[in-house]
Amino acid sequence: MSYRPNYSAPRYTVARPSQPARASRTAVEPSLSRLMIAGLMVFIVLSLVVLLAGRLPFTPQPAPVTGNTYQSYVNETRRLLNSYGYTMEGKVHIPIDRAMDLIVERGLPVRE
């Protein structure tokens, strides 16, 4: 078996179709122009939506309350201010009203 080309063998030839394979220019232009018009319309609509987004009135929806709220923080602080107990550092705390009464009775400390 020889791997040399045999030029005497008939070559394969592609049969040419009777009509050209490339579409005519007039058939491509309408679909391309329709596509461009559609793209332009989408661009215009999106531009209007972006421009008018901040100007259109809307009603805000209330957000659900999760986690710690201001009321829970205030209640915890008031509970600490109106009770007797020890702090984490080991100091004693008394209610703020009782502390004000003691200052009125005893007066503020004065240096000599």
HUTA-V961002 format. One record per backbone hydrogen bond with DSSP energy under -1.0 kcal/mol. NH is the residue of the N-H (numbers start at 1). CO is the residue of the C=O. E is the energy in kcal/mol with one decimal. If there is no record, write none. Layout:
BEGIN
NH;CO;E + NH;CO;E
END
This chain:
BEGIN
9;6;-1.1 + 29;25;-1.7 + 32;28;-2.1 + 33;29;-2.8 + 34;30;-2.2 + 35;31;-2.0 + 36;32;-2.3 + 37;33;-2.4 + 38;34;-2.4 + 39;35;-2.3 + 40;36;-2.3 + 41;37;-2.3 + 42;38;-2.2 + 43;39;-2.2 + 44;40;-2.3 + 45;41;-2.5 + 46;42;-2.5 + 47;43;-2.2 + 48;44;-2.3 + 49;45;-2.1 + 50;46;-2.2 + 51;47;-2.5 + 52;48;-2.4 + 56;52;-1.5 + 73;69;-1.8 + 74;70;-2.7 + 75;71;-2.6 + 76;72;-1.9 + 77;73;-2.1 + 78;74;-2.7 + 79;75;-2.1 + 80;76;-1.9 + 81;77;-2.3 + 82;78;-1.7 + 85;93;-1.8 + 87;91;-3.1 + 90;87;-1.4 + 93;85;-3.0 + 96;81;-1.9 + 99;95;-2.0 + 100;96;-2.1 + 101;97;-2.0 + 102;98;-2.2 + 103;99;-1.8 + 104;100;-2.0 + 105;101;-2.2 + 106;102;-2.8 + 107;103;-2.3
END
